Amino acid sequence: MTPAALKAWTHDVGGGKRRMELMVPDMHCAGCIGKVERGLKAVPGVTNARVNLSTKRVAVEWADGEAEPQTILDTVEGLGFAARPFDAGQSGEDEEEQVNRRLLRALAVAGFAAANVMLLSVSVWSGAQDATRELFHWISALIAVPAAAYAGRPFFHSAAGALKHRRLNMDVPISLGIILAVALSLFETATGGERVYFDASLMLCFFLLAGRYLDHMMRARARSAVTQLLSLSSTGAQVIEPDGTRRYCPLADIKTGMVVAVAPGERVPVDGRILSGTSDLDRSIVTGEAAPDAVGPDGTVEAGTLNLTGPLQIEVTAAGHESFLSQVIGLMETAEQSKDRYVRLADRAAQIYAPLVHIAAAATFAGWVWWSGDWHLSLVTAIAVLIITCPCALGLAVPAVQMVASGRLFRKGIMVKEGSALERLAEVDVVVLDKTGTLTLGAPELLDPPKLSGDTRALVLSLARESLHPLAKALVAGSRPVAVLDEGLEDIQEVPGAGMRALYKGKELKLGSHQWCFGTEETARKDAVSVLYAALEGEPLAEFAFQDQLRPQTREAISQLAGLGLGVALLSGDREPAVAAAAAEAGISQWRSGAKPGDKVAFVADLEEKGNRVLMVGDGINDAPALAAAYASMAPANATDIGRTAAGLVFTSADLAAVPYAVEVARSARRLVHQNFALAALYNLIAVPIAVLGFASPLVAAVAMSTSSIVVTANALRLYGRKSAPDARRAAQVPGVSTARKTEAAA
């Protein structure tokens, strides 16, 4: 790409700075993040570099004129990572799927070839001699060499990249073991030797690819929620000129003070003040509540909210990067970046294990050359050490347990999207719950229907059936079927933000708010219910109360969380009476109301700054930044797409029992992972000295390596037989949430 073409991918961010986003698909761990960010920040003129591992993207800012895009691209590639300008039209999911298919093909080739070579090896072990043995060796070579070259590509490519940039990773000893075993076997075949190790190299490939494929399946389930939040952004809006004419204007060109028109069904493109029009807005991105908000002149709106019923004219108060939606996206990006820095257990073990393997093999070769002077024997012994220490058991220790745990959770309706989410869940000590759609079912239900005559019920329900408002739907759903009116309703209208109106026998029938039905404001309610009023010619007909119901077994689930030693808090964007009532019914003593997305992120961050590890459970768009920022996160299946994407686990059950159950399984899985690491360490303590002293041929080393892999896999399968039993411990007090004074988190 020419410098001029590359510069087209940059854009001005103000303050004399430019910005470019790069796609870096080879990043895979916290170490990669640190290396890329440190390398870029060392470039003269670069003011900021931020990696998002979930999207495999790097955002770089620099002082205009002090750095060049080509220099930045070259720096990333010089660090050992292929990079290209980020193109939103290219699908990261397609790349992940391609990697998944490559690993699966390599695994199939290694497994098929290993099975066939081992069949040939049985004949050799059974006593085949001379020409017959040599024939079987050559047939094995014809199968093993191309199979190992193909199946080993994931390891060879990674090892070559590491060595090119003078660093080691786990794939270097793996590649050395495969290549040396194949090369030595070819040498033995060509010189008429008795023993070859083609089966050892292929078994090595197969077990390592199995672990990598399982691990990749776990990682591939995680997708960035930022991409889905961006889908809520409008690309532009209809701007109303002072002379009344309208023109389409791209979002980047919309400035403060302009007037934009938003039709029903459109997303609001900017933050602003309503000049004219009334409507109902879906503000779940702000409050998390399903019930629409009625808005009118002088009301305020936020970018990303959905206009449901009436046309609006809005004066722009904030657009672009200053809007509410852009701030939420910024919160999400920051949260995802901080979560990416978590170093997984296997990665931590690999940092220590890789150099030890090289040292052991090199020392073995040098020691045997010095002692025996036989380079062939020394090489065979060093290869045996490489094979016997190859991290099959280590590579399977974590993904095997995680796949078993994921299977157990899946049977209970809980999906684990990414392996590190399970590791985090095992370490949490505080659970923060959203209310609407999480603690509750997210759908209003009719409470204690008033006793009405058949004609009155038929009249009200006939009008309610014509409305799309959630409360009107709940009224119809919660009422017994009624007969059709003898004389139907006429001139039915729905007034956005107010209610329904119709004529019945020449009289005006209304259903909606108190102001709509009676012309006066409703006295501020202190209870947790929402109310619909019905009136005929201004005279009251009926009053219907609605309340969102708790999920089944909520109190039992909260009690189980307490039994696991977890503190529990309720954090909601709803009104104080509604939150207080839900908390009291669920048995939660600590809660906050009126929390906006930024408040929820700040609340979670404050807990974690005090040393807590937070599990956030939420469902809405407004919960997504907090879900991404929390140490671990869960969402119900009825959550928004963005909420499900931001969460590490998703549960499909109607009750909250999935939350304590998932914590118990995660803790059991963590114990088994630690046991697997201990088994792998014990195996190496026993096997390595045997190989170093020359008592294990490469073939014996391969069998021992395979046995260690089977042992850790069998240990992982024990998770299926474990029973859940919450610890009999009291829940910890959640710091920062007062039980005596119910504080509103919103400013």
N, C-alpha and C positions, 0 to 999 in steps of 0.2 A: 504494500500500500504506500503510495507516495505521500510525502509530508503534507501536501495540500489537501489530499483526500482524507488523511488522518485528522487534520485540523477541523474538517467539517463535522467530526464527531464530538467536538468540544462546544461548550456554550458558556456565555458570560453569566456569572452569578453576582455581579456587582462588587463594588469595593476594589476594582482593579484586579479581580481574580477570575480565572477560568476553571472549568470543571470537565472531567471526562470519566466515563464509566467503562470499565474493562470486564470482559468475561474471561475468567481464569478457571477452567474446568478441572485442573489437576489438583487444586487445593482440597485437602481431606481432613485436616486436624487443626488443633489449636496452635501447634508448632508452625504450620504453614501460615496461619494468620500473622503470628508475630514476625516471621521472616519477611513476608511481603510488606507489611506495614513499616517495619524498621528500614528495609531497603529503600522504599519509596520516600520516606521522610528524610533520608540522608541525601536525596537529590537536591542540589541548590535550587531554591525558589519554591519547592513544594511546601505548602503550609499545612496540609492535612491529607491523610490517607486512611481509608476505612474499609475493612473487609467485611462482607456479609457471606458467611460460609453456606447458609441455606440456599442462597441464589447463585453462589460461586461468582460473585461480582465484587469489584474493587472500585470505589469512588475516590478520585484523586483531585485535589484542588491545588492550584499554584498561582503565584503572582504573574500576571500577564507580562510577557517579555523576558521573564527570568528563567523560564523552563520551556521546553518544547514537547509536544505530544510524543514525538518519535523517541525522545530520550526516556520518557516515562515508560513507553512500551518496551524499549530495549532493556530497561532496568529490570522489569518483571521477568522478561525472558532470560536475562542474565542470572536471575536467581533460580532458574531451573523450572519455570512454569510457562507453558504456552499461554499466550494472551491474545485477545483481539478486542476491538471496540464492541461494546454491548449493543445488540440489536434487539429491541423489544419484540420484533416479529419472529425471532428465532426461539424455539421452544426448548427450555431447559429440560422439560420432561422427556422430550424426544431423545436428548443426549443421554439422560439417565436410562431410558429404555434400551438404547443401543449398547451401553455398557453392560446392562443386565443380560442382554442376549449374547454378547461376546463371552461373558463369564460362563453362562450356561452351556454354550457350545464347547468351550474349552473343557469344562467339567465332564461333559459327555464324551469327548474325544479321549481324555485321560482315563476315564473309567472303562470305556470299551477296550482301549489298547492295553491297559493294565490287566484286565481279565484274560485277554488272549495271550499275552506274554506269560502270565502265570500258568496258564494251561500248558504252554510249551516248556516252561521251567519244571513242571511236575515230571515230564518225561526225562529231563536231564537228571533231576534228583533221584528218579527211579533206576538210574544206572545206564542211560544211553551213553555210548562210547564213540570215540574217534569221529568217523565221517558223519554218523547220525547226530552226534552232539554238535558238531560244527554246523550242520545244516540247520538244526533248531536255533543255534545262536544267530546265524545269519538271517533266518526268518524273523527272529525276535528283533534284530537290529532294523530290518526293513519296516517293522511295525513301530518300534519305539522311537527311532530317531525323528521321523516327521511328526509323530504324535507329541513327543516332548517339546519339539521346536514350536508347535502350534499351541499346545496347552500351557507352555511356560511363558508365553508372551506377556501376560500381565505382570509377572515377576521380573522378566528381563527388561522390559521397558522402564519400570520403576527403578530397578537397580542401576541401569545405565544412566538415568537422569540424576540419581543421587551421586554416583561416582564422578560424573561429569562435573559436578559442582562441589566435589571434594567433601562429601558427607556420606554417612552410613545410614541405612535403614534396614528393616527386617527382611526386605527382599534381596539384599546383597548376599547373605549366607544361604538363603533359599536357592538363588540362581547359581551360586557356586556349587552347591550340593548337586543340583540337577545336571549342570554342565559337566562337572568332573565325573559323576557317576556314569553318564552316557559316554564321555570320552574314554574313560578307563575301560568300559565294557567293549567299545569298538576296538580298542587296542588289544584286549584279550581275545576278541573274536578273530581279529586279523592275524594274531600270532599263535592261534590254536590253544589258547588258555582254557582251563577247565571251568573257571567261574566268570560269570558276567552279572551285571547288576542293572539290567534294563528294567526289570520289574520293580526294583527299589526306587529308581528315578520316577517311574510312572505312578507308583503308589504315593510317593512324596507329592507329586503334582496334584493327584486326585484329592487327597485329604486337605491340602492347603487351599485348593480351589473351592472345596466344600465349605470350609470356614469363611472364605472371602465372599462367596455367593450368599451365604446366610447373613453375613454382616451387611452386605450391600442391600439386600432386601429390606433390612431394618432401616438403614439410612435413607433409602429411596422413598420410604413412606412419608418422610417429612418434606413438606413443600412450603415455600414462603407465603405468609399471609399478606405481605406488602403488595405483591402482584395483584391480589384480589382486591385490596383496598384501592389500588390505582384504578380499578375498573369502575369505581363509584365516581371518579372524577369526570366531569363533563369536558369535552374537547373545545366547547365554545358556548355562546349564548346569543339570543336575540336582543340586541341593544336598541332601546327606544331613543331616537334623537329628539332634540328640543322641538322640532317641527312636527313630531308625531310619527315620522317614518321609522321603519324598522330595518335593521340590517344584521346579518350574521357576523359575529366577531369572534375570532379565536380567543381561547381563554387567556393566552399570554398577553393579548393586547387590551384586555379589560382592565380599567383603572378605577380607583376610588372616585365616587361621585357620579359614575355612570348609572343609568337606569336600565335594568334588564327585565325581560318578560319571561315568566316560567309557566308553562302550560301544565294542566293536570297530567300526571303520569311521568313527569320529568324530574330529574334530580336537580336540586338547587345548585348552581355552579359556583356561587360566591357566598360570603357572609354579607348580610345586609339588613336593611330596615324596610318593612313593607310600606309602600306608598299607597297602594290601592288593592282591593280584592280581599276576599275571605276564603279560607280553605282549611282542610285538615292535613297536617304534616305527619309523616312517619319519622319521628325523631329518635328512633331506637339507636342510631349511631351515637347519639349524645347521652340519652338517659338509660337505654337498655329496656325501656318499657314498650310493650306491644300496642297499647292503646294510643290512637292518634291524638295529637294536640291541635286544638282549634286555634287558628291565628287570624289576625285581621290587621287593619291599618295601624302603624306605629309598632307592630310586633317585630321581633327580630328572628332571623333565620340563619342557619349555618350551612356551609357548603357540604354536600353529600347527603343531606336530608331529602326525603322523597315527598313531592307535592302530590297529594292524593285526589283532591276533589275539585278545586276551583282555580282559575287563572290568577296569577299574582304579578304585580309590578314592584320591583325591589330596587332600592337605591344601594349601590355597592359600598360597603364599608371596609371590606378586606377581600383580596383576590389573590390567586396564585399561591406563592409560598407562605403568604401571611394568613391564609384562610384556615378555618377550623380543621377541615379534612387534611390539609397539608401538615398541620401540627400533629394530628393523629398518626399519619404516615411516618412522620419523623420520629414519634415515640416508638412505633413499631420497628423501624430500622435500627434505632439505638438498642432496643430490647433484644432483637435478634442477634445483633453484633455481640452484645455482652454474653448471651447464652452460648454463642459459638466458641467462646473461649474456654468452655468446660473441657478438660482433658479426660478422656475416657480411661477406664481401668486398663484396657488392653494397650492403649497408647502409652500409658505410664509404665507398664511392664516392659513394653518394647524398647523404651529409651534405655533401660538398663540391660536388657537381654541381648540386643544386637551386638554391641561391642564385645561382650563376654564370649559369644559364639566364635567370633573371629579370632580372639586371643587364644581360645582353647584349641582351635584347629591349627592355627599357625604354630603355636608352641608344640603341639603334637608332631607336626611334620618336621620342625627343626630338631626336636629331641630325638626322633627316630633316625633322622639322617645322621646326626652326631653319634648316636649309639651304635647303629647297624651299618651305616654307609650304604644302605640299599634304598635308592630313591623310590623304587617301585613299591616296596613294602611300606615305606614312609607315606607315600601318597595314598595307598589303600587305607592305611590307618587313619590318616587325616580326613579322607572322604567319609569313613565310618563315623568319625567324630562329628563332621558336618551334618550327616544324615541323622544321626542319633539325637543331635541337639536341635535339629530343625524344628521350628516352633509350631508344629501341627497341634499339639495339645494346647499350647498357648493360644494359637489362632482359633481353636474351637472352644476354648474355655468359656469365653463370653457369649459368642453368638449361639452356641448350642443351648445354653441356659436361657438366653433371651427368646429363642424360638419356642422352646418348651413352655416358658412362662407366657409368651404371647398366645400360644395355642390354648393354654388353660384359661386365660382371660377371655379369649375369643368365644369360648364355649359359654361364658357368662355374659356375653354381649359387650365385651370391652375390647376395643382395638388399640393396639400399641403401634404408634406410627413411626417410632424411631428408637433405636436401642438405648441411647443415652437418656431418653425420657424415663425408662424403667430404672436405670441406675439412680437418677435424681430422685424419683419417687420414693425409693427406699430410704432416702436420707432426710425427708421433710420432717419438720416438727410443728408446723402451724398450717392450718387449712383456712383459706379465705374463700367464702362462698358468695356468689352473686344471688340476688333474690329471684326476679322475674325470669322464668324459663329454666332456672337451675334449682333453686330451693323449691320453687313452685312450678306448676305445669305450664305457665305462660299463657293460659286461656281463661278469661273470666267466666265464672259460673253464677247462675241466678240463685240468690239466697232467699229462702222463705217467701215464695211467690204470694202476693196478696190475694185474699179471697175476693173474687170478682164474679159478677153475674156472667152467664154465658155470652150474652150479647156484647158486654163490655170487653171481655177477653177476646172475642172474635174481632171486635173493632180494632183494638190495639195491635193484635198479632197480625192482622191483615196489613196494617201500615208498616209494622216492623219487617215483614217479609220482603218489602220493597227496598230495604236499605242494605248497604254493604258494610255499615259500621260494625266493628267487633261486638259492641254491647247489644246492638239490635240482633245480630246473629245469635248471641248467647241467650237473649230473651226467647227467641223462637225455639232454639235447641232445648231450653230448660222448661218449656211449657208443654202441657198436654195438647194433642191435636184438637182442633176445634172445627165446627161446621162452617161452611162458607156463608158469608153474609148474604141475606136476602137481597139487600140493596148495596151494590158495590161502592167503593171509594172512587172519587173523581178528582181530576187535576192534581195528581200526586207529584210532589216536588221534594227534592232533598237539597237543603241549603247548607253548603260547606261550613263546617265549624259550628253549626247550630243544631240542626235536626231535620225531621221530616214534617211535611205538612200535606193535608188533603182535605177535600170537602166530603162531608157525609150528611146527606139529606139537607144540603144547604148550609150546614154548620162547619166551622173550621176545626179540624182535628189536628193536634200537634203531638209529636213525640221527640223528646230531646232534652236539652239542658233546662235548668230552672229559668234562666234568663229568656230562653226561646219560648217556653210555654207560658210564662206568667209576666214577663217583662221586668222582673226584678232579679238582682244578683242573689245567688244562694248563700246562706250563711256558711262561713268556713266550717267544714266538717272536721271533727276530731277523730272520727273512726277511719277504718281502713278500706271502706267500701266506695265503689263508684255507683252513681245513681242515674237512672233514666226516669223522666217524668212524662206523663201523658195528660193532656188537657183537651176539653171540648168547649169551644167558645170561651176559653180562659178559665173554665172551672176544672178543678183537679179531678182526674179520673182514676189515676193509679200512680204508685211510686215503686220502682223496681231497683233493688240493691244487688250489686254484683261484687264478687271477690275472687281473686286468683287463689286456687287451692294448692296446698302443699303437696309435693310428690308423696306417693305411698311410702310408709315406713320411714319417714324423715326423722322422727324422734329417735327411732331405733338406730338409724345410721349415725346420727350425731352422738349417741351414747357409745356406739362402737368406736368412733373416732377418739372419743375421750378415753376409752379403754385401751387404745393403742398409744396413749400418752401424747396425743396431739391437741394443741390449742385450736379453738374454732372461733372464727369471727364472721359476721355477715356484713357485706359491703355492697350498697345498692344506690342506684340513682333515683329511686322512687321517693315519695313523700314520707316524712317521718312517721305519721300514724300507721301507714301500710307496712313500713319496715319494722316498726316496733311490734305490731301484731304478729307478723310472720316470725320474728325472732322469738317471741314469747311462746307461740304455738310449737315451734321446732325445738325449744329448749336451749336456745343460744342466748347467752347473757351479754355478749359483747357485739355491738353493731354500730354502723354508721349509715346515714341516709344522705341523699342529695349528691352523691359522688359522681363526678364527670370522669371521662377517660383519663385525663391527666391526674386527677385526684387519686384514682385507683392505682395508677403506676407509682405515684409518690408514696402512697400507703404501703404498697408492697416493698418498694425500695427502702423505706424507713425501717420496716421489720427486718429486712435482710442486712441493713447496716448495723442493726443491733445484734447480729449473729444468728438470726433465725433463718431457716430454710423453708420457704413458703410454697405450698401447693395452692394454686389459684384454680377455682372451679367456676366457670362462667360460660355464657352462651351467646352473647350479643356482640355486635360490631364494637360497641363501646367497651366491651371487656377484652377485646383482642390485644391492645397494647399491654394490659396487665397480665394476660395469659402468656404473652411472649416474654415479659420481663421477669415473671416469677421463676423460681428455681425449678418447679415442676408445674404441670398444668393439665387439666381435664376439661372436657366439654361434653354435654349431652348430644345425642345424634340429631335432635331437633334444633340445634344451634344454627346460626348463620354459617354460610360457607367459610367466611373469614374467621369466625370463632373456632370452627372445627379445625381449620388449617393451622391456626396459631397454637392450638393445644397439642400436647404431646400424646395424650390418650383421649379416646372418644368412647362414651358408653351409650348403648342403645336401650337399656332397661328403663322402665318408667320410674323406678325408685332410686334413691340415693345410696342404697346398699352397695352399689358398684364402687363407690369411692373408698370406704374402708377395706373392701375385699381386694381392690387393686393394690392398696398400700401393703396389705399382708402378703400378697403374692410377690410384690417387688422386694420386700424384705427377705422373704424366703429365697428368692432368686439371688439376691446379693450374697447371702450365706453360701449358697452353692457355688457361685463364682469364686469366692474366696477359697472354698474347698478345692475347686478345680486348679486354682493357681498353686495351692499347697501340693496337690497331687503331681502337677507338672514339675514343681521344684524338687519334690522327692524323687520323681523319676530321673531327673537329670543328675541328682546327687548320687544315685546308684549307677545309672547307665554310663555317664560320662567317664568315670574312672575306668570302667570295664573297657570302653572303646579306646581310651588313651593308652591303656596298657596292652592293646593289641588283641584282646580276647573276643572282639566282635568284628566280623567281616561287614562290609557294606550291606549284604543281604540280611544278616542278623540285625544290623542297625535299623534297616527298614522295617523288619518285623516288630522290633521293639518300639520304634516310632509309631507304627500303626496301632500297636497295642495300647500305647499311652493315649492315643486319640480316642480309641474305643472306650477306655476307662472314663475319660472326662465326659464323653457323650452319655455313657450309662449313668454316671453320677447326675448329670443334668436331668435325665428321665425320672429321677426320684421325685422331682417336683410334682409330677402327676399324682403321687400318692400322699402328698402332704395335706393335712387338714388345717383349716383356718381356726385360729383360737386367739382372739384379742387378749393382749396383756391386761392384767387387772391393775391398771395404773390410772390415776386421775389425770384429767387434761390439764396442761399447763396454761397459766394465764397468758393471754396474748398482750404483749406490751404495746402501748400506743392506742388501745381501744378502751375507753372508759366504760365501766358497767353502771356507774352511778349517774353519769351525765352523758346523755345521748347527744353526741356532737355531730353536726352536719359537716361533711367534708368539703362541700362546695363553697367556693369563695362567694 
